[in-house]
């Protein structure tokens, strides 16, 4: 769990959805942005919880990603350690994947996110966050600082190509030719149904 007490927000992200980019963008803006799980400000925490000494009325924002591309990214991470894996066989054989268990984590934390930050529209979503807007309104040099943060951490994907199996189109994970209706249905099932897609703001037909 990461956040700023001054601007009363917590930010959650389980990973594989621009976690590091978002963390360092927030760190550029907010002087007290902090990883409360590990008690430092050097790298993001993937924990989803609320610190005991944090404001109960804080805003909770959470990074999300299209489940179809997220599970391909997750598969590619596994394939780095086992080159024999085949996506279709692996997916059909899955009965659970941790990347789709955010609702369970939210339930344990006792709160669902108030705002979702979509990886596919990252810059726009970040700039529309109420606590980012508040920070901009209170800082005379905000335009320059925001531009530095965006140029350094958001507009340039510093982590592109970390995995040799990842393929990109326009800077985003390519899933061209990877899905059939059967495989797409399997992802919907693993993600606990169409409601999960709707809650996050994605269409279940975005696999093709």
QUIJOBEL-V299444 format. One line per field, one symbol per residue. ss: DSSP state (a for helix, b for strand, c for the rest). phi: phi as a letter, one per 20 degrees, with the letter a starting at -180 (. if undefined). burial: b if it has 16 or more other ideal C-beta (glycine too) atoms within 10 Angstrom, else e. A space follows every 10 residues. Layout:
ss=???
phi=???
burial=???
This chain:
ss=cbbbccccbb bbccccccaa aaaaaaaaac cccbbccccb cccccccccc ccccccccbb bbbbccaaaa aaaaaaaaac ccccccaaaa aaaccccaaa caaaaaaaac ccccbbbbaa aaaaaaacca aaaaaaaacc caaaaaaaaa aaaacccccc cccccccbbc cbbccccccc aaaaaaaaaa cccaaaaaaa cccccccc
phi=.crcffdlbd cdafpmbmff gfgfffffed fdfbeffdlb cebfdefdbc ggedffdfed dbfcbggfef fffffffffg ebfefdgfff ffefdacffd dggffffffn begecddegf cgfffffeff fffffffdcf efgfffffff feddfdefdf nfdfefcccm ndgecgmedd fffffffgff emofffgffe ncefeeec
burial=bbbbbebbbb bbbbbbbbbe bbbbbbbbbb eebbbbeeee beebbebbbb eeebeeebbb bbbbbbbbbb bbbbbbbebe eeeeeebeee beebeebebb bbeebbeebe bebeebbbbb ebeebbeebe bbeebeeeee eeeeebeebb eebbeeeeee eeeeebeeee eebebeebbe eebbebbbeb beeeebbeeb ebebeebe
